Amino acid sequence: MARDEHNKAAEHHENAAKAHRSAAEHHGKGDHTKGKEHANVAKQHSQTANQHTDQAHSKASSRNN
């Protein structure tokens, strides 16, 4: 169901936002290694969110055709 995919995407967007905030905090403290780690986690969550969004749109399009 498309709604489930949107919910999964939203969860990953929220996790990405948390990781971005953590990355910013670490960078602000000069801990660039940890900051980069958190930035990479944020990127992974963002990419997964995008995949779920694409799947939701595909499911919605297939129902409308």
PDB file as gemmi writes it, atoms N, CA and C in Angstrom:
CRYST1    1.000    1.000    1.000  90.00  90.00  90.00 P 1                      
ATOM      1  N   MET A   1       0.842  -1.171   0.000  1.00  0.00           N  
ATOM      2  CA  MET A   1       0.000   0.000   0.000  1.00  0.00           C  
ATOM      3  C   MET A   1       0.893   1.242   0.000  1.00  0.00           C  
ATOM      4  N   ALA A   2       0.526   2.231  -0.778  1.00  0.00           N  
ATOM      5  CA  ALA A   2       1.328   3.447  -0.918  1.00  0.00           C  
ATOM      6  C   ALA A   2       1.487   4.172   0.416  1.00  0.00           C  
ATOM      7  N   ARG A   3       0.448   4.149   1.234  1.00  0.00           N  
ATOM      8  CA  ARG A   3       0.519   4.848   2.518  1.00  0.00           C  
ATOM      9  C   ARG A   3       1.613   4.261   3.407  1.00  0.00           C  
ATOM     10  N   ASP A   4       1.764   2.928   3.392  1.00  0.00           N  
ATOM     11  CA  ASP A   4       2.827   2.301   4.178  1.00  0.00           C  
ATOM     12  C   ASP A   4       4.203   2.782   3.722  1.00  0.00           C  
ATOM     13  N   GLU A   5       4.376   2.901   2.417  1.00  0.00           N  
ATOM     14  CA  GLU A   5       5.653   3.372   1.880  1.00  0.00           C  
ATOM     15  C   GLU A   5       5.908   4.817   2.304  1.00  0.00           C  
ATOM     16  N   HIS A   6       4.869   5.640   2.289  1.00  0.00           N  
ATOM     17  CA  HIS A   6       5.034   7.037   2.727  1.00  0.00           C  
ATOM     18  C   HIS A   6       5.395   7.092   4.207  1.00  0.00           C  
ATOM     19  N   ASN A   7       4.798   6.238   5.014  1.00  0.00           N  
ATOM     20  CA  ASN A   7       5.126   6.199   6.445  1.00  0.00           C  
ATOM     21  C   ASN A   7       6.577   5.785   6.659  1.00  0.00           C  
ATOM     22  N   LYS A   8       7.030   4.784   5.889  1.00  0.00           N  
ATOM     23  CA  LYS A   8       8.430   4.362   5.989  1.00  0.00           C  
ATOM     24  C   LYS A   8       9.353   5.492   5.564  1.00  0.00           C  
ATOM     25  N   ALA A   9       8.982   6.183   4.497  1.00  0.00           N  
ATOM     26  CA  ALA A   9       9.789   7.319   4.035  1.00  0.00           C  
ATOM     27  C   ALA A   9       9.863   8.390   5.117  1.00  0.00           C  
ATOM     28  N   ALA A  10       8.746   8.680   5.746  1.00  0.00           N  
ATOM     29  CA  ALA A  10       8.720   9.700   6.799  1.00  0.00           C  
ATOM     30  C   ALA A  10       9.631   9.322   7.959  1.00  0.00           C  
ATOM     31  N   GLU A  11       9.619   8.049   8.341  1.00  0.00           N  
ATOM     32  CA  GLU A  11      10.489   7.598   9.427  1.00  0.00           C  
ATOM     33  C   GLU A  11      11.954   7.809   9.070  1.00  0.00           C  
ATOM     34  N   HIS A  12      12.302   7.484   7.836  1.00  0.00           N  
ATOM     35  CA  HIS A  12      13.697   7.653   7.415  1.00  0.00           C  
ATOM     36  C   HIS A  12      14.069   9.134   7.324  1.00  0.00           C  
ATOM     37  N   HIS A  13      13.136   9.983   6.899  1.00  0.00           N  
ATOM     38  CA  HIS A  13      13.405  11.422   6.883  1.00  0.00           C  
ATOM     39  C   HIS A  13      13.656  11.934   8.298  1.00  0.00           C  
ATOM     40  N   GLU A  14      12.874  11.460   9.259  1.00  0.00           N  
ATOM     41  CA  GLU A  14      13.062  11.867  10.652  1.00  0.00           C  
ATOM     42  C   GLU A  14      14.417  11.403  11.173  1.00  0.00           C  
ATOM     43  N   ASN A  15      14.790  10.167  10.851  1.00  0.00           N  
ATOM     44  CA  ASN A  15      16.092   9.654  11.282  1.00  0.00           C  
ATOM     45  C   ASN A  15      17.229  10.420  10.617  1.00  0.00           C  
ATOM     46  N   ALA A  16      17.039  10.797   9.352  1.00  0.00           N  
ATOM     47  CA  ALA A  16      18.053  11.589   8.657  1.00  0.00           C  
ATOM     48  C   ALA A  16      18.220  12.948   9.331  1.00  0.00           C  
ATOM     49  N   ALA A  17      17.117  13.561   9.695  1.00  0.00           N  
ATOM     50  CA  ALA A  17      17.184  14.865  10.361  1.00  0.00           C  
ATOM     51  C   ALA A  17      17.938  14.764  11.686  1.00  0.00           C  
ATOM     52  N   LYS A  18      17.671  13.715  12.448  1.00  0.00           N  
ATOM     53  CA  LYS A  18      18.374  13.518  13.723  1.00  0.00           C  
ATOM     54  C   LYS A  18      19.871  13.347  13.484  1.00  0.00           C  
ATOM     55  N   ALA A  19      20.217  12.563  12.476  1.00  0.00           N  
ATOM     56  CA  ALA A  19      21.628  12.338  12.173  1.00  0.00           C  
ATOM     57  C   ALA A  19      22.292  13.624  11.691  1.00  0.00           C  
ATOM     58  N   HIS A  20      21.582  14.431  10.912  1.00  0.00           N  
ATOM     59  CA  HIS A  20      22.127  15.714  10.465  1.00  0.00           C  
ATOM     60  C   HIS A  20      22.396  16.632  11.661  1.00  0.00           C  
ATOM     61  N   ARG A  21      21.455  16.680  12.596  1.00  0.00           N  
ATOM     62  CA  ARG A  21      21.662  17.519  13.784  1.00  0.00           C  
ATOM     63  C   ARG A  21      22.869  17.035  14.595  1.00  0.00           C  
ATOM     64  N   SER A  22      23.000  15.730  14.709  1.00  0.00           N  
ATOM     65  CA  SER A  22      24.134  15.169  15.439  1.00  0.00           C  
ATOM     66  C   SER A  22      25.443  15.479  14.711  1.00  0.00           C  
ATOM     67  N   ALA A  23      25.422  15.368  13.386  1.00  0.00           N  
ATOM     68  CA  ALA A  23      26.618  15.695  12.603  1.00  0.00           C  
ATOM     69  C   ALA A  23      27.009  17.148  12.817  1.00  0.00           C  
ATOM     70  N   ALA A  24      26.032  18.036  12.784  1.00  0.00           N  
ATOM     71  CA  ALA A  24      26.308  19.460  12.976  1.00  0.00           C  
ATOM     72  C   ALA A  24      26.894  19.731  14.359  1.00  0.00           C  
ATOM     73  N   GLU A  25      26.357  19.047  15.345  1.00  0.00           N  
ATOM     74  CA  GLU A  25      26.852  19.221  16.714  1.00  0.00           C  
ATOM     75  C   GLU A  25      28.310  18.787  16.814  1.00  0.00           C  
ATOM     76  N   HIS A  26      28.623  17.627  16.245  1.00  0.00           N  
ATOM     77  CA  HIS A  26      30.002  17.125  16.307  1.00  0.00           C  
ATOM     78  C   HIS A  26      30.950  18.029  15.521  1.00  0.00           C  
ATOM     79  N   HIS A  27      30.519  18.476  14.347  1.00  0.00           N  
ATOM     80  CA  HIS A  27      31.364  19.385  13.572  1.00  0.00           C  
ATOM     81  C   HIS A  27      31.599  20.677  14.341  1.00  0.00           C  
ATOM     82  N   GLY A  28      30.563  21.170  15.000  1.00  0.00           N  
ATOM     83  CA  GLY A  28      30.686  22.394  15.784  1.00  0.00           C  
ATOM     84  C   GLY A  28      31.672  22.271  16.932  1.00  0.00           C  
ATOM     85  N   LYS A  29      31.828  21.052  17.435  1.00  0.00           N  
ATOM     86  CA  LYS A  29      32.772  20.807  18.529  1.00  0.00           C  
ATOM     87  C   LYS A  29      34.165  20.444  18.008  1.00  0.00           C  
ATOM     88  N   GLY A  30      34.303  20.416  16.682  1.00  0.00           N  
ATOM     89  CA  GLY A  30      35.602  20.090  16.101  1.00  0.00           C  
ATOM     90  C   GLY A  30      35.848  18.603  15.930  1.00  0.00           C  
ATOM     91  N   ASP A  31      34.868  17.767  16.231  1.00  0.00           N  
ATOM     92  CA  ASP A  31      35.008  16.317  16.062  1.00  0.00           C  
ATOM     93  C   ASP A  31      34.512  15.947  14.662  1.00  0.00           C  
ATOM     94  N   HIS A  32      35.360  16.196  13.686  1.00  0.00           N  
ATOM     95  CA  HIS A  32      34.962  16.031  12.295  1.00  0.00           C  
ATOM     96  C   HIS A  32      34.811  14.559  11.892  1.00  0.00           C  
ATOM     97  N   THR A  33      35.518  13.680  12.557  1.00  0.00           N  
ATOM     98  CA  THR A  33      35.380  12.251  12.248  1.00  0.00           C  
ATOM     99  C   THR A  33      33.973  11.780  12.601  1.00  0.00           C  
ATOM    100  N   LYS A  34      33.530  12.087  13.804  1.00  0.00           N  
ATOM    101  CA  LYS A  34      32.163  11.712  14.220  1.00  0.00           C  
ATOM    102  C   LYS A  34      31.127  12.456  13.393  1.00  0.00           C  
ATOM    103  N   GLY A  35      31.405  13.706  13.096  1.00  0.00           N  
ATOM    104  CA  GLY A  35      30.484  14.489  12.278  1.00  0.00           C  
ATOM    105  C   GLY A  35      30.286  13.855  10.915  1.00  0.00           C  
ATOM    106  N   LYS A  36      31.371  13.403  10.314  1.00  0.00           N  
ATOM    107  CA  LYS A  36      31.277  12.765   9.003  1.00  0.00           C  
ATOM    108  C   LYS A  36      30.518  11.440   9.091  1.00  0.00           C  
ATOM    109  N   GLU A  37      30.741  10.691  10.161  1.00  0.00           N  
ATOM    110  CA  GLU A  37      30.014   9.429  10.353  1.00  0.00           C  
ATOM    111  C   GLU A  37      28.501   9.684  10.406  1.00  0.00           C  
ATOM    112  N   HIS A  38      28.114  10.677  11.177  1.00  0.00           N  
ATOM    113  CA  HIS A  38      26.689  10.993  11.300  1.00  0.00           C  
ATOM    114  C   HIS A  38      26.123  11.539   9.990  1.00  0.00           C  
ATOM    115  N   ALA A  39      26.929  12.288   9.271  1.00  0.00           N  
ATOM    116  CA  ALA A  39      26.488  12.796   7.966  1.00  0.00           C  
ATOM    117  C   ALA A  39      26.256  11.638   6.996  1.00  0.00           C  
ATOM    118  N   ASN A  40      27.113  10.631   7.047  1.00  0.00           N  
ATOM    119  CA  ASN A  40      26.933   9.458   6.184  1.00  0.00           C  
ATOM    120  C   ASN A  40      25.667   8.680   6.550  1.00  0.00           C  
ATOM    121  N   VAL A  41      25.384   8.571   7.831  1.00  0.00           N  
ATOM    122  CA  VAL A  41      24.151   7.910   8.276  1.00  0.00           C  
ATOM    123  C   VAL A  41      22.947   8.700   7.770  1.00  0.00           C  
ATOM    124  N   ALA A  42      23.025  10.012   7.867  1.00  0.00           N  
ATOM    125  CA  ALA A  42      21.934  10.866   7.382  1.00  0.00           C  
ATOM    126  C   ALA A  42      21.717  10.647   5.889  1.00  0.00           C  
ATOM    127  N   LYS A  43      22.780  10.563   5.152  1.00  0.00           N  
ATOM    128  CA  LYS A  43      22.681  10.345   3.703  1.00  0.00           C  
ATOM    129  C   LYS A  43      22.011   9.005   3.403  1.00  0.00           C  
ATOM    130  N   GLN A  44      22.385   7.974   4.140  1.00  0.00           N  
ATOM    131  CA  GLN A  44      21.773   6.656   3.933  1.00  0.00           C  
ATOM    132  C   GLN A  44      20.278   6.698   4.208  1.00  0.00           C  
ATOM    133  N   HIS A  45      19.888   7.354   5.286  1.00  0.00           N  
ATOM    134  CA  HIS A  45      18.458   7.466   5.611  1.00  0.00           C  
ATOM    135  C   HIS A  45      17.719   8.255   4.534  1.00  0.00           C  
ATOM    136  N   SER A  46      18.340   9.310   4.045  1.00  0.00           N  
ATOM    137  CA  SER A  46      17.711  10.107   2.991  1.00  0.00           C  
ATOM    138  C   SER A  46      17.516   9.291   1.719  1.00  0.00           C  
ATOM    139  N   GLN A  47      18.514   8.509   1.357  1.00  0.00           N  
ATOM    140  CA  GLN A  47      18.409   7.673   0.160  1.00  0.00           C  
ATOM    141  C   GLN A  47      17.331   6.604   0.325  1.00  0.00           C  
ATOM    142  N   THR A  48      17.244   6.008   1.508  1.00  0.00           N  
ATOM    143  CA  THR A  48      16.214   5.007   1.765  1.00  0.00           C  
ATOM    144  C   THR A  48      14.827   5.650   1.735  1.00  0.00           C  
ATOM    145  N   ALA A  49      14.712   6.837   2.294  1.00  0.00           N  
ATOM    146  CA  ALA A  49      13.434   7.559   2.249  1.00  0.00           C  
ATOM    147  C   ALA A  49      13.021   7.804   0.806  1.00  0.00           C  
ATOM    148  N   ASN A  50      13.963   8.196  -0.020  1.00  0.00           N  
ATOM    149  CA  ASN A  50      13.676   8.445  -1.433  1.00  0.00           C  
ATOM    150  C   ASN A  50      13.195   7.167  -2.131  1.00  0.00           C  
ATOM    151  N   GLN A  51      13.796   6.041  -1.809  1.00  0.00           N  
ATOM    152  CA  GLN A  51      13.376   4.765  -2.394  1.00  0.00           C  
ATOM    153  C   GLN A  51      11.931   4.445  -2.009  1.00  0.00           C  
ATOM    154  N   HIS A  52      11.599   4.644  -0.749  1.00  0.00           N  
ATOM    155  CA  HIS A  52      10.234   4.372  -0.298  1.00  0.00           C  
ATOM    156  C   HIS A  52       9.237   5.321  -0.963  1.00  0.00           C  
ATOM    157  N   THR A  53       9.636   6.577  -1.142  1.00  0.00           N  
ATOM    158  CA  THR A  53       8.770   7.536  -1.827  1.00  0.00           C  
ATOM    159  C   THR A  53       8.534   7.096  -3.273  1.00  0.00           C  
ATOM    160  N   ASP A  54       9.600   6.692  -3.949  1.00  0.00           N  
ATOM    161  CA  ASP A  54       9.463   6.223  -5.328  1.00  0.00           C  
ATOM    162  C   ASP A  54       8.541   5.010  -5.413  1.00  0.00           C  
ATOM    163  N   GLN A  55       8.676   4.096  -4.459  1.00  0.00           N  
ATOM    164  CA  GLN A  55       7.810   2.911  -4.442  1.00  0.00           C  
ATOM    165  C   GLN A  55       6.358   3.302  -4.205  1.00  0.00           C  
ATOM    166  N   ALA A  56       6.133   4.253  -3.322  1.00  0.00           N  
ATOM    167  CA  ALA A  56       4.767   4.712  -3.048  1.00  0.00           C  
ATOM    168  C   ALA A  56       4.155   5.319  -4.305  1.00  0.00           C  
ATOM    169  N   HIS A  57       4.932   6.097  -5.019  1.00  0.00           N  
ATOM    170  CA  HIS A  57       4.424   6.731  -6.236  1.00  0.00           C  
ATOM    171  C   HIS A  57       4.156   5.693  -7.316  1.00  0.00           C  
ATOM    172  N   SER A  58       5.010   4.682  -7.405  1.00  0.00           N  
ATOM    173  CA  SER A  58       4.795   3.609  -8.382  1.00  0.00           C  
ATOM    174  C   SER A  58       3.519   2.834  -8.080  1.00  0.00           C  
ATOM    175  N   LYS A  59       3.311   2.546  -6.801  1.00  0.00           N  
ATOM    176  CA  LYS A  59       2.109   1.805  -6.405  1.00  0.00           C  
ATOM    177  C   LYS A  59       0.864   2.632  -6.681  1.00  0.00           C  
ATOM    178  N   ALA A  60       0.933   3.921  -6.391  1.00  0.00           N  
ATOM    179  CA  ALA A  60      -0.236   4.787  -6.630  1.00  0.00           C  
ATOM    180  C   ALA A  60      -0.511   4.907  -8.124  1.00  0.00           C  
ATOM    181  N   SER A  61       0.529   4.997  -8.937  1.00  0.00           N  
ATOM    182  CA  SER A  61       0.363   5.113 -10.384  1.00  0.00           C  
ATOM    183  C   SER A  61      -0.217   3.848 -10.977  1.00  0.00           C  
ATOM    184  N   SER A  62       0.220   2.703 -10.482  1.00  0.00           N  
ATOM    185  CA  SER A  62      -0.284   1.442 -11.021  1.00  0.00           C  
ATOM    186  C   SER A  62      -1.762   1.220 -10.685  1.00  0.00           C  
ATOM    187  N   ARG A  63      -2.196   1.767  -9.565  1.00  0.00           N  
ATOM    188  CA  ARG A  63      -3.621   1.641  -9.188  1.00  0.00           C  
ATOM    189  C   ARG A  63      -4.481   2.562 -10.044  1.00  0.00           C  
ATOM    190  N   ASN A  64      -3.909   3.684 -10.477  1.00  0.00           N  
ATOM    191  CA  ASN A  64      -4.665   4.668 -11.242  1.00  0.00           C  
ATOM    192  C   ASN A  64      -4.738   4.328 -12.716  1.00  0.00           C  
ATOM    193  N   ASN A  65      -3.972   3.378 -13.174  1.00  0.00           N  
ATOM    194  CA  ASN A  65      -3.986   3.010 -14.592  1.00  0.00           C  
ATOM    195  C   ASN A  65      -4.908   1.869 -14.876  1.00  0.00           C  
TER     196      ASN A  65                                                      
END                                                                             
